[in-house]
Amino acid sequence: MGFWLYQMNSKVWSHERYRAEVWEGNDTTWDTSKITPARRFPELGDVVVLFYAKVSADPGIYGWAIVLWCDGKEIRFRPASPSDHLKMNPLWNDKVSGIVDQIRGGMPQGTMWEIPTDLMGRLRQMIT
């Protein structure tokens, strides 16, 4: 199983739109744009963590989901608990910010990054 960080752009996908359209248990399809590393894509059953960067008005982790498919241009996923709670109360603090920065490896421009297992373990503890 793989783990992925999906960085949402508040100018394209507003916080309000996210809260209204993404519900636990419902499938959602989004563009993937730039995936890092470029040689690999999310696969069925992988976990994707959904977050807004600190440049947005309300940064943080807004949920996580199970990947249903990804073709390199789009990803389809199903949000899982506690995503409905997180979209109203995003997880954001210095620890989360530091982990996100490590995942993006100094390259904050992009859409998706693979999350190393050890960093996902730390995020998982905070999310749940």
The first five atom37 places (N, CA, C, CB, O) and aatype in JSON, in Angstrom:
{
  "aatype": [12, 7, 13, 17, 10, 18, 5, 12, 2, 15, 11, 19, 17, 15, 8, 6, 1, 18, 1, 0, 6, 19, 17, 6, 7, 2, 3, 16, 16, 17, 3, 16, 15, 11, 9, 16, 14, 0, 1, 1, 13, 14, 6, 10, 7, 3, 19, 19, 19, 10, 13, 18, 0, 11, 19, 15, 0, 3, 14, 7, 9, 18, 7, 17, 0, 9, 19, 10, 17, 4, 3, 7, 11, 6, 9, 1, 13, 1, 14, 0, 15, 14, 15, 3, 8, 10, 11, 12, 2, 14, 10, 17, 2, 3, 11, 19, 15, 7, 9, 19, 3, 5, 9, 1, 7, 7, 12, 14, 5, 7, 16, 12, 17, 6, 9, 14, 16, 3, 10, 12, 7, 1, 10, 1, 5, 12, 9, 16],
  "atom_mask": [
    [1, 1, 1, 1, 1],
    [1, 1, 1, 0, 1],
    [1, 1, 1, 1, 1],
    [1, 1, 1, 1, 1],
    [1, 1, 1, 1, 1],
    [1, 1, 1, 1, 1],
    [1, 1, 1, 1, 1],
    [1, 1, 1, 1, 1],
    [1, 1, 1, 1, 1],
    [1, 1, 1, 1, 1],
    [1, 1, 1, 1, 1],
    [1, 1, 1, 1, 1],
    [1, 1, 1, 1, 1],
    [1, 1, 1, 1, 1],
    [1, 1, 1, 1, 1],
    [1, 1, 1, 1, 1],
    [1, 1, 1, 1, 1],
    [1, 1, 1, 1, 1],
    [1, 1, 1, 1, 1],
    [1, 1, 1, 1, 1],
    [1, 1, 1, 1, 1],
    [1, 1, 1, 1, 1],
    [1, 1, 1, 1, 1],
    [1, 1, 1, 1, 1],
    [1, 1, 1, 0, 1],
    [1, 1, 1, 1, 1],
    [1, 1, 1, 1, 1],
    [1, 1, 1, 1, 1],
    [1, 1, 1, 1, 1],
    [1, 1, 1, 1, 1],
    [1, 1, 1, 1, 1],
    [1, 1, 1, 1, 1],
    [1, 1, 1, 1, 1],
    [1, 1, 1, 1, 1],
    [1, 1, 1, 1, 1],
    [1, 1, 1, 1, 1],
    [1, 1, 1, 1, 1],
    [1, 1, 1, 1, 1],
    [1, 1, 1, 1, 1],
    [1, 1, 1, 1, 1],
    [1, 1, 1, 1, 1],
    [1, 1, 1, 1, 1],
    [1, 1, 1, 1, 1],
    [1, 1, 1, 1, 1],
    [1, 1, 1, 0, 1],
    [1, 1, 1, 1, 1],
    [1, 1, 1, 1, 1],
    [1, 1, 1, 1, 1],
    [1, 1, 1, 1, 1],
    [1, 1, 1, 1, 1],
    [1, 1, 1, 1, 1],
    [1, 1, 1, 1, 1],
    [1, 1, 1, 1, 1],
    [1, 1, 1, 1, 1],
    [1, 1, 1, 1, 1],
    [1, 1, 1, 1, 1],
    [1, 1, 1, 1, 1],
    [1, 1, 1, 1, 1],
    [1, 1, 1, 1, 1],
    [1, 1, 1, 0, 1],
    [1, 1, 1, 1, 1],
    [1, 1, 1, 1, 1],
    [1, 1, 1, 0, 1],
    [1, 1, 1, 1, 1],
    [1, 1, 1, 1, 1],
    [1, 1, 1, 1, 1],
    [1, 1, 1, 1, 1],
    [1, 1, 1, 1, 1],
    [1, 1, 1, 1, 1],
    [1, 1, 1, 1, 1],
    [1, 1, 1, 1, 1],
    [1, 1, 1, 0, 1],
    [1, 1, 1, 1, 1],
    [1, 1, 1, 1, 1],
    [1, 1, 1, 1, 1],
    [1, 1, 1, 1, 1],
    [1, 1, 1, 1, 1],
    [1, 1, 1, 1, 1],
    [1, 1, 1, 1, 1],
    [1, 1, 1, 1, 1],
    [1, 1, 1, 1, 1],
    [1, 1, 1, 1, 1],
    [1, 1, 1, 1, 1],
    [1, 1, 1, 1, 1],
    [1, 1, 1, 1, 1],
    [1, 1, 1, 1, 1],
    [1, 1, 1, 1, 1],
    [1, 1, 1, 1, 1],
    [1, 1, 1, 1, 1],
    [1, 1, 1, 1, 1],
    [1, 1, 1, 1, 1],
    [1, 1, 1, 1, 1],
    [1, 1, 1, 1, 1],
    [1, 1, 1, 1, 1],
    [1, 1, 1, 1, 1],
    [1, 1, 1, 1, 1],
    [1, 1, 1, 1, 1],
    [1, 1, 1, 0, 1],
    [1, 1, 1, 1, 1],
    [1, 1, 1, 1, 1],
    [1, 1, 1, 1, 1],
    [1, 1, 1, 1, 1],
    [1, 1, 1, 1, 1],
    [1, 1, 1, 1, 1],
    [1, 1, 1, 0, 1],
    [1, 1, 1, 0, 1],
    [1, 1, 1, 1, 1],
    [1, 1, 1, 1, 1],
    [1, 1, 1, 1, 1],
    [1, 1, 1, 0, 1],
    [1, 1, 1, 1, 1],
    [1, 1, 1, 1, 1],
    [1, 1, 1, 1, 1],
    [1, 1, 1, 1, 1],
    [1, 1, 1, 1, 1],
    [1, 1, 1, 1, 1],
    [1, 1, 1, 1, 1],
    [1, 1, 1, 1, 1],
    [1, 1, 1, 1, 1],
    [1, 1, 1, 1, 1],
    [1, 1, 1, 0, 1],
    [1, 1, 1, 1, 1],
    [1, 1, 1, 1, 1],
    [1, 1, 1, 1, 1],
    [1, 1, 1, 1, 1],
    [1, 1, 1, 1, 1],
    [1, 1, 1, 1, 1],
    [1, 1, 1, 1, 1]
  ],
  "atom_positions": [
    [[0.84, -1.17, 0.0], [0.0, 0.0, 0.0], [0.89, 1.24, 0.0], [-0.96, 0.0, 1.22], [1.89, 1.3, 0.71]],
    [[0.51, 2.21, -0.81], [1.24, 3.46, -0.88], [0.47, 4.59, -0.22], [0.0, 0.0, 0.0], [-0.72, 4.47, 0.06]],
    [[1.17, 5.68, 0.01], [0.58, 6.86, 0.67], [0.94, 8.09, -0.14], [1.08, 6.99, 2.14], [2.06, 8.22, -0.63]],
    [[-0.03, 9.02, -0.29], [0.14, 10.19, -1.13], [-0.4, 11.43, -0.44], [-0.56, 9.99, -2.47], [-1.38, 11.37, 0.3]],
    [[0.25, 12.55, -0.7], [-0.2, 13.86, -0.22], [-0.76, 14.62, -1.41], [0.97, 14.65, 0.48], [-0.06, 14.8, -2.41]],
    [[-2.01, 15.07, -1.33], [-2.63, 15.85, -2.4], [-2.79, 17.27, -1.89], [-4.03, 15.24, -2.83], [-3.51, 17.53, -0.93]],
    [[-2.1, 18.2, -2.55], [-2.14, 19.62, -2.17], [-3.21, 20.32, -2.98], [-0.75, 20.3, -2.38], [-3.12, 20.44, -4.2]],
    [[-4.24, 20.79, -2.27], [-5.33, 21.48, -2.94], [-4.99, 22.96, -3.08], [-6.66, 21.3, -2.15], [-4.36, 23.55, -2.2]],
    [[-5.41, 23.54, -4.18], [-5.16, 24.95, -4.46], [-6.45, 25.72, -4.16], [-4.7, 25.17, -5.94], [-7.46, 25.51, -4.84]],
    [[-6.42, 26.59, -3.17], [-7.64, 27.28, -2.74], [-8.18, 28.25, -3.79], [-7.38, 28.04, -1.45], [-9.34, 28.64, -3.74]],
    [[-7.33, 28.63, -4.75], [-7.81, 29.51, -5.83], [-8.63, 28.73, -6.85], [-6.62, 30.2, -6.53], [-9.52, 29.29, -7.49]],
    [[-8.33, 27.45, -7.0], [-9.04, 26.59, -7.94], [-10.14, 25.79, -7.24], [-8.05, 25.64, -8.64], [-11.24, 25.63, -7.77]],
    [[-9.84, 25.31, -6.05], [-10.73, 24.45, -5.28], [-10.9, 25.11, -3.91], [-10.17, 22.97, -5.15], [-10.14, 24.82, -2.99]],
    [[-11.89, 25.99, -3.77], [-12.06, 26.75, -2.53], [-12.39, 25.84, -1.35], [-13.17, 27.8, -2.71], [-12.9, 24.73, -1.53]],
    [[-12.11, 26.33, -0.16], [-12.44, 25.59, 1.06], [-13.94, 25.31, 1.11], [-11.99, 26.37, 2.32], [-14.36, 24.22, 1.5]],
    [[-14.74, 26.28, 0.73], [-16.19, 26.13, 0.75], [-16.65, 25.04, -0.22], [-16.86, 27.46, 0.41], [-17.51, 24.22, 0.1]],
    [[-16.06, 25.04, -1.41], [-16.4, 24.02, -2.4], [-15.99, 22.64, -1.9], [-15.72, 24.32, -3.75], [-16.75, 21.67, -2.04]],
    [[-14.8, 22.55, -1.32], [-14.35, 21.26, -0.76], [-15.34, 20.76, 0.28], [-12.94, 21.4, -0.14], [-15.78, 19.62, 0.22]],
    [[-15.7, 21.64, 1.24], [-16.61, 21.23, 2.31], [-17.97, 20.78, 1.77], [-16.8, 22.38, 3.3], [-18.57, 19.85, 2.3]],
    [[-18.45, 21.43, 0.71], [-19.75, 21.11, 0.15], [-19.74, 19.84, -0.71], [-20.26, 22.27, -0.66], [-20.73, 19.12, -0.75]],
    [[-18.64, 19.57, -1.39], [-18.62, 18.49, -2.38], [-17.98, 17.19, -1.92], [-17.92, 18.96, -3.58], [-18.29, 16.13, -2.46]],
    [[-17.1, 17.24, -0.93], [-16.4, 16.02, -0.52], [-17.03, 15.48, 0.77], [-14.89, 16.29, -0.33], [-16.94, 16.11, 1.82]],
    [[-17.65, 14.31, 0.65], [-18.33, 13.67, 1.78], [-17.77, 12.27, 1.98], [-19.86, 13.61, 1.57], [-17.47, 11.58, 1.01]],
    [[-17.63, 11.85, 3.23], [-17.21, 10.48, 3.51], [-18.14, 9.53, 2.79], [-17.19, 10.2, 5.03], [-19.36, 9.69, 2.82]],
    [[-17.56, 8.53, 2.16], [-18.35, 7.5, 1.5], [-18.71, 7.8, 0.05], [0.0, 0.0, 0.0], [-19.15, 6.89, -0.66]],
    [[-18.54, 9.03, -0.41], [-18.84, 9.38, -1.81], [-17.55, 9.42, -2.62], [-19.57, 10.75, -1.9], [-16.51, 9.86, -2.13]],
    [[-17.63, 8.96, -3.85], [-16.46, 8.99, -4.74], [-16.27, 10.39, -5.31], [-16.62, 7.96, -5.88], [-17.24, 11.11, -5.57]],
    [[-15.01, 10.78, -5.49], [-14.64, 12.08, -6.04], [-13.52, 11.88, -7.04], [-14.22, 13.08, -4.91], [-12.64, 11.05, -6.83]],
    [[-13.55, 12.64, -8.13], [-12.49, 12.58, -9.15], [-11.89, 13.97, -9.32], [-13.04, 12.04, -10.51], [-12.61, 14.95, -9.53]],
    [[-10.56, 14.04, -9.24], [-9.84, 15.31, -9.39], [-8.68, 15.14, -10.37], [-9.31, 15.81, -8.03], [-8.21, 14.03, -10.62]],
    [[-8.24, 16.28, -10.93], [-7.03, 16.3, -11.75], [-5.82, 16.05, -10.86], [-6.89, 17.65, -12.51], [-5.83, 16.4, -9.68]],
    [[-4.78, 15.46, -11.43], [-3.57, 15.21, -10.65], [-2.42, 16.15, -11.0], [-3.12, 13.8, -10.86], [-1.54, 16.36, -10.16]],
    [[-2.4, 16.72, -12.19], [-1.32, 17.63, -12.6], [0.04, 17.03, -12.34], [-1.43, 18.96, -11.87], [0.4, 16.05, -12.99]],
    [[0.81, 17.59, -11.39], [2.19, 17.16, -11.16], [2.27, 16.16, -10.0], [3.09, 18.37, -10.88], [1.95, 16.5, -8.86]],
    [[2.71, 14.93, -10.31], [2.88, 13.88, -9.31], [4.38, 13.65, -9.1], [2.17, 12.55, -9.75], [5.13, 13.53, -10.07]],
    [[4.81, 13.6, -7.84], [6.21, 13.37, -7.5], [6.31, 12.12, -6.63], [6.84, 14.61, -6.78], [5.69, 12.1, -5.57]],
    [[7.05, 11.08, -7.0], [7.91, 10.98, -8.18], [7.09, 10.71, -9.44], [8.95, 9.89, -7.99], [6.05, 10.05, -9.39]],
    [[7.55, 11.22, -10.55], [6.84, 11.12, -11.83], [6.78, 9.69, -12.36], [7.49, 12.02, -12.86], [5.96, 9.4, -13.23]],
    [[7.61, 8.82, -11.87], [7.67, 7.46, -12.39], [6.6, 6.54, -11.81], [9.04, 6.87, -12.12], [6.47, 5.39, -12.23]],
    [[5.84, 7.04, -10.84], [4.86, 6.19, -10.14], [3.55, 6.94, -9.97], [5.41, 5.73, -8.76], [3.56, 8.16, -9.81]],
    [[2.43, 6.22, -9.99], [1.1, 6.79, -9.76], [0.45, 6.09, -8.58], [0.22, 6.68, -11.03], [0.79, 4.95, -8.27]],
    [[-0.49, 6.76, -7.91], [-1.28, 6.07, -6.89], [-2.02, 4.88, -7.49], [-2.28, 7.04, -6.23], [-2.39, 4.89, -8.67]],
    [[-2.22, 3.85, -6.67], [-2.88, 2.63, -7.12], [-4.08, 2.31, -6.25], [-1.9, 1.45, -7.12], [-4.24, 2.88, -5.17]],
    [[-4.93, 1.42, -6.72], [-6.1, 0.97, -5.98], [-5.72, 0.6, -4.55], [-6.75, -0.22, -6.69], [-4.81, -0.19, -4.33]],
    [[-6.42, 1.18, -3.58], [-6.18, 0.87, -2.18], [-5.17, 1.75, -1.48], [0.0, 0.0, 0.0], [-5.06, 1.71, -0.26]],
    [[-4.42, 2.55, -2.24], [-3.49, 3.49, -1.6], [-4.28, 4.55, -0.82], [-2.57, 4.17, -2.66], [-5.47, 4.74, -1.04]],
    [[-3.6, 5.22, 0.09], [-4.21, 6.27, 0.89], [-3.73, 7.62, 0.38], [-3.87, 6.1, 2.4], [-2.55, 7.81, 0.11]],
    [[-4.66, 8.58, 0.24], [-4.31, 9.94, -0.15], [-4.75, 10.88, 0.97], [-4.98, 10.34, -1.51], [-5.89, 10.84, 1.43]],
    [[-3.82, 11.73, 1.4], [-4.08, 12.74, 2.44], [-4.35, 14.06, 1.72], [-2.87, 12.88, 3.45], [-3.55, 14.48, 0.89]],
    [[-5.46, 14.71, 2.04], [-5.91, 15.92, 1.35], [-5.61, 17.13, 2.21], [-7.42, 15.84, 1.02], [-6.04, 17.21, 3.36]],
    [[-4.86, 18.1, 1.65], [-4.47, 19.23, 2.48], [-4.37, 20.52, 1.68], [-3.16, 18.95, 3.15], [-4.14, 20.52, 0.47]],
    [[-4.54, 21.64, 2.41], [-4.29, 22.98, 1.88], [-2.99, 23.48, 2.5], [-5.49, 23.97, 2.18], [-2.77, 23.34, 3.71]],
    [[-2.13, 24.06, 1.68], [-0.83, 24.58, 2.14], [-1.02, 25.82, 2.99], [0.08, 24.9, 0.94], [-2.1, 26.42, 3.02]],
    [[0.05, 26.2, 3.69], [-0.03, 27.35, 4.6], [-0.21, 28.68, 3.88], [1.21, 27.4, 5.43], [-0.42, 29.69, 4.55]],
    [[-0.13, 28.71, 2.55], [-0.39, 29.95, 1.82], [-1.9, 30.21, 1.7], [0.25, 29.89, 0.42], [-2.3, 31.31, 1.33]],
    [[-2.72, 29.22, 2.01], [-4.17, 29.41, 1.96], [-4.64, 30.09, 3.24], [-4.9, 28.05, 1.76], [-3.9, 30.17, 4.22]],
    [[-5.87, 30.58, 3.21], [-6.43, 31.28, 4.37], [-6.63, 30.35, 5.57], [-7.76, 31.91, 3.99], [-6.58, 30.81, 6.72]],
    [[-6.84, 29.07, 5.32], [-7.1, 28.11, 6.39], [-6.37, 26.81, 6.07], [-8.64, 27.86, 6.57], [-6.98, 25.86, 5.59]],
    [[-5.05, 26.75, 6.33], [-4.26, 25.58, 5.96], [-4.58, 24.36, 6.82], [-2.79, 25.9, 6.05], [-5.19, 24.47, 7.89]],
    [[-4.15, 23.21, 6.35], [-4.25, 22.01, 7.16], [-4.68, 20.79, 6.39], [0.0, 0.0, 0.0], [-4.95, 20.84, 5.19]],
    [[-4.73, 19.66, 7.12], [-5.21, 18.41, 6.57], [-6.72, 18.4, 6.72], [-4.55, 17.17, 7.29], [-7.26, 18.54, 7.82]],
    [[-7.4, 18.24, 5.59], [-8.86, 18.29, 5.54], [-9.5, 16.91, 5.44], [-9.3, 19.13, 4.39], [-10.72, 16.79, 5.49]],
    [[-8.69, 15.89, 5.28], [-9.23, 14.55, 5.2], [-8.25, 13.59, 4.58], [0.0, 0.0, 0.0], [-7.13, 13.95, 4.22]],
    [[-8.69, 12.35, 4.47], [-7.93, 11.34, 3.77], [-8.89, 10.41, 3.08], [-6.99, 10.58, 4.72], [-10.08, 10.39, 3.39]],
    [[-8.38, 9.62, 2.14], [-9.26, 8.82, 1.31], [-8.54, 7.59, 0.79], [-9.8, 9.65, 0.15], [-7.31, 7.48, 0.85]],
    [[-9.34, 6.67, 0.26], [-8.81, 5.47, -0.38], [-8.85, 5.7, -1.9], [-9.63, 4.2, 0.02], [-9.87, 6.12, -2.44]],
    [[-7.74, 5.43, -2.56], [-7.65, 5.59, -4.01], [-8.41, 4.45, -4.69], [-6.16, 5.61, -4.48], [-8.23, 3.28, -4.37]],
    [[-9.28, 4.82, -5.65], [-10.02, 3.84, -6.44], [-9.33, 3.61, -7.78], [-11.46, 4.31, -6.67], [-9.29, 2.47, -8.26]],
    [[-8.77, 4.66, -8.39], [-7.94, 4.55, -9.59], [-7.23, 5.87, -9.85], [-8.78, 4.14, -10.81], [-7.63, 6.92, -9.36]],
    [[-6.17, 5.77, -10.63], [-5.42, 6.95, -11.05], [-4.76, 6.6, -12.38], [-4.36, 7.4, -9.96], [-4.12, 5.56, -12.52]],
    [[-4.92, 7.5, -13.35], [-4.31, 7.26, -14.66], [-3.18, 8.24, -14.96], [-5.37, 7.36, -15.75], [-2.68, 8.3, -16.08]],
    [[-2.76, 9.01, -13.94], [-1.7, 9.99, -14.14], [-2.23, 11.37, -14.47], [0.0, 0.0, 0.0], [-1.52, 12.36, -14.32]],
    [[-3.47, 11.44, -14.93], [-4.11, 12.73, -15.21], [-5.23, 13.03, -14.23], [-4.65, 12.76, -16.64], [-5.5, 14.19, -13.91]],
    [[-5.88, 11.97, -13.76], [-6.95, 12.1, -12.79], [-6.82, 11.03, -11.72], [-8.33, 12.01, -13.47], [-6.23, 9.97, -11.94]],
    [[-7.38, 11.34, -10.55], [-7.43, 10.38, -9.47], [-8.88, 10.31, -8.97], [-6.45, 10.77, -8.31], [-9.54, 11.34, -8.82]],
    [[-9.35, 9.1, -8.73], [-10.68, 8.89, -8.15], [-10.47, 8.28, -6.77], [-11.59, 7.97, -9.07], [-9.72, 7.32, -6.62]],
    [[-11.15, 8.85, -5.77], [-10.96, 8.39, -4.4], [-12.26, 8.46, -3.63], [-9.88, 9.2, -3.7], [-13.21, 9.12, -4.04]],
    [[-12.29, 7.76, -2.48], [-13.44, 7.77, -1.58], [-12.96, 8.2, -0.19], [-14.13, 6.35, -1.53], [-12.22, 7.47, 0.46]],
    [[-13.39, 9.4, 0.27], [-13.0, 9.88, 1.59], [-13.46, 8.93, 2.7], [-13.57, 11.28, 1.83], [-14.52, 8.31, 2.61]],
    [[-12.64, 8.83, 3.74], [-12.93, 7.95, 4.87], [-12.88, 8.75, 6.18], [-11.92, 6.77, 4.92], [-12.31, 9.84, 6.23]],
    [[-13.47, 8.19, 7.2], [-13.49, 8.82, 8.52], [-12.07, 9.04, 9.02], [-14.28, 7.95, 9.53], [-11.22, 8.17, 8.84]],
    [[-11.8, 10.17, 9.62], [-12.63, 11.28, 10.09], [-12.65, 12.49, 9.15], [-12.15, 11.71, 11.45], [-12.56, 13.62, 9.62]],
    [[-12.76, 12.26, 7.84], [-12.7, 13.36, 6.88], [-13.8, 14.4, 7.09], [-12.78, 12.82, 5.48], [-13.55, 15.59, 6.96]],
    [[-15.02, 13.96, 7.39], [-16.09, 14.93, 7.59], [-15.79, 15.84, 8.79], [-17.44, 14.21, 7.8], [-16.11, 17.02, 8.77]],
    [[-15.17, 15.29, 9.83], [-14.76, 16.11, 10.98], [-13.61, 17.06, 10.59], [-14.33, 15.21, 12.16], [-13.62, 18.24, 10.94]],
    [[-12.63, 16.53, 9.87], [-11.44, 17.32, 9.53], [-11.77, 18.49, 8.59], [-10.39, 16.44, 8.89], [-11.13, 19.53, 8.67]],
    [[-12.75, 18.32, 7.71], [-13.06, 19.42, 6.8], [-13.67, 20.61, 7.54], [-14.01, 18.96, 5.71], [-13.67, 21.72, 7.02]],
    [[-14.19, 20.38, 8.74], [-14.72, 21.46, 9.57], [-13.7, 21.93, 10.6], [-16.01, 21.01, 10.27], [-13.8, 23.04, 11.12]],
    [[-12.73, 21.08, 10.88], [-11.71, 21.35, 11.89], [-10.37, 20.81, 11.39], [-12.09, 20.72, 13.27], [-9.9, 19.78, 11.88]],
    [[-9.74, 21.5, 10.41], [-8.51, 20.99, 9.8], [-7.39, 20.77, 10.83], [-8.03, 21.96, 8.73], [-7.25, 21.52, 11.79]],
    [[-6.61, 19.73, 10.59], [-5.46, 19.41, 11.44], [-4.28, 20.24, 10.96], [-5.13, 17.88, 11.41], [-3.78, 20.03, 9.85]],
    [[-3.83, 21.18, 11.79], [-2.69, 22.02, 11.41], [-1.99, 22.51, 12.66], [-3.13, 23.21, 10.53], [-2.6, 23.14, 13.52]],
    [[-0.71, 22.23, 12.74], [0.15, 22.74, 13.8], [1.59, 22.67, 13.28], [-0.02, 21.92, 15.14], [1.82, 22.27, 12.14]],
    [[2.55, 23.04, 14.1], [3.94, 23.05, 13.66], [4.44, 21.66, 13.27], [4.83, 23.61, 14.75], [5.22, 21.52, 12.32]],
    [[3.99, 20.61, 13.98], [4.42, 19.25, 13.65], [3.91, 18.83, 12.28], [3.92, 18.26, 14.72], [4.66, 18.28, 11.47]],
    [[2.62, 19.08, 12.01], [2.04, 18.74, 10.72], [2.74, 19.53, 9.61], [0.51, 19.01, 10.71], [3.08, 18.97, 8.56]],
    [[2.94, 20.81, 9.84], [3.62, 21.65, 8.85], [5.01, 21.11, 8.53], [3.72, 23.1, 9.36], [5.42, 21.07, 7.37]],
    [[5.74, 20.7, 9.56], [7.09, 20.15, 9.36], [7.07, 18.86, 8.57], [0.0, 0.0, 0.0], [7.93, 18.65, 7.71]],
    [[6.11, 17.98, 8.86], [6.01, 16.71, 8.12], [5.66, 16.98, 6.66], [4.94, 15.8, 8.76], [6.25, 16.37, 5.76]],
    [[4.71, 17.88, 6.42], [4.33, 18.22, 5.05], [5.53, 18.78, 4.29], [3.16, 19.24, 5.06], [5.75, 18.43, 3.13]],
    [[6.3, 19.64, 4.93], [7.5, 20.19, 4.28], [8.5, 19.09, 3.94], [8.16, 21.24, 5.19], [9.13, 19.13, 2.88]],
    [[8.66, 18.11, 4.84], [9.57, 16.98, 4.56], [9.07, 16.17, 3.37], [9.7, 16.07, 5.8], [9.86, 15.77, 2.52]],
    [[7.77, 15.93, 3.31], [7.2, 15.14, 2.21], [7.44, 15.84, 0.88], [5.68, 14.92, 2.43], [7.82, 15.2, -0.1]],
    [[7.23, 17.15, 0.85], [7.38, 17.91, -0.4], [8.85, 18.16, -0.74], [6.64, 19.23, -0.31], [9.15, 18.6, -1.85]],
    [[9.75, 17.9, 0.18], [11.18, 17.96, -0.09], [11.68, 19.28, -0.63], [0.0, 0.0, 0.0], [12.54, 19.31, -1.51]],
    [[11.17, 20.38, -0.11], [11.62, 21.69, -0.57], [11.03, 22.1, -1.9], [0.0, 0.0, 0.0], [11.43, 23.13, -2.46]],
    [[10.09, 21.33, -2.43], [9.43, 21.64, -3.7], [7.92, 21.81, -3.45], [9.7, 20.51, -4.76], [7.15, 20.9, -3.75]],
    [[7.5, 22.96, -2.9], [6.08, 23.13, -2.55], [5.14, 23.3, -3.73], [5.94, 24.3, -1.66], [3.92, 23.27, -3.57]],
    [[5.7, 23.48, -4.93], [4.86, 23.59, -6.13], [4.59, 22.2, -6.66], [5.55, 24.48, -7.22], [5.52, 21.46, -6.98]],
    [[3.34, 21.84, -6.75], [2.96, 20.53, -7.26], [1.6, 20.14, -6.76], [0.0, 0.0, 0.0], [0.94, 20.91, -6.07]],
    [[1.17, 18.95, -7.13], [-0.14, 18.48, -6.73], [-0.06, 17.3, -5.78], [-0.94, 18.1, -7.95], [-0.71, 17.29, -4.73]],
    [[0.75, 16.29, -6.14], [0.82, 15.08, -5.31], [2.26, 14.64, -5.09], [0.03, 13.95, -5.97], [3.11, 14.72, -5.98]],
    [[2.51, 14.17, -3.86], [3.81, 13.63, -3.49], [3.59, 12.3, -2.81], [4.59, 14.61, -2.57], [2.64, 12.13, -2.04]],
    [[4.47, 11.35, -3.09], [4.44, 10.09, -2.35], [4.92, 10.35, -0.93], [5.32, 9.01, -3.05], [5.89, 11.08, -0.72]],
    [[4.25, 9.76, 0.04], [4.6, 9.95, 1.45], [5.39, 8.73, 1.92], [3.32, 10.15, 2.34], [4.9, 7.61, 1.83]],
    [[6.63, 8.93, 2.42], [7.38, 7.81, 2.98], [6.62, 7.18, 4.16], [8.79, 8.28, 3.44], [5.92, 7.87, 4.91]],
    [[6.76, 5.87, 4.33], [6.02, 5.13, 5.34], [6.21, 5.7, 6.74], [6.44, 3.69, 5.32], [5.24, 5.78, 7.5]],
    [[7.43, 6.1, 7.1], [7.66, 6.61, 8.45], [6.92, 7.93, 8.69], [9.15, 6.81, 8.68], [6.38, 8.14, 9.77]],
    [[6.89, 8.81, 7.68], [6.17, 10.08, 7.83], [4.66, 9.85, 7.84], [6.55, 11.06, 6.7], [3.93, 10.56, 8.53]],
    [[4.18, 8.86, 7.07], [2.76, 8.55, 7.09], [2.36, 8.01, 8.46], [2.41, 7.53, 5.99], [1.27, 8.3, 8.94]],
    [[3.23, 7.25, 9.08], [2.95, 6.75, 10.43], [2.74, 7.9, 11.41], [0.0, 0.0, 0.0], [1.84, 7.85, 12.25]],
    [[3.56, 8.91, 11.3], [3.43, 10.08, 12.18], [2.14, 10.85, 11.88], [4.64, 11.02, 12.02], [1.44, 11.27, 12.8]],
    [[1.83, 11.02, 10.59], [0.57, 11.71, 10.22], [-0.65, 10.91, 10.68], [0.51, 11.92, 8.69], [-1.61, 11.47, 11.21]],
    [[-0.6, 9.59, 10.47], [-1.72, 8.73, 10.85], [-2.05, 8.87, 12.33], [-1.41, 7.27, 10.52], [-3.23, 8.93, 12.7]],
    [[-1.04, 8.93, 13.17], [-1.27, 9.09, 14.6], [-2.0, 10.4, 14.91], [0.06, 9.03, 15.37], [-2.87, 10.44, 15.78]],
    [[-1.65, 11.45, 14.21], [-2.29, 12.75, 14.45], [-3.7, 12.81, 13.85], [-1.43, 13.88, 13.86], [-4.59, 13.42, 14.44]],
    [[-3.9, 12.19, 12.69], [-5.2, 12.22, 12.04], [-6.23, 11.43, 12.83], [-5.1, 11.66, 10.62], [-7.37, 11.86, 12.98]],
    [[-5.82, 10.27, 13.33], [-6.79, 9.44, 14.04], [-6.86, 9.78, 15.51], [-6.46, 7.99, 13.87], [-7.63, 9.16, 16.25]]
  ]
}
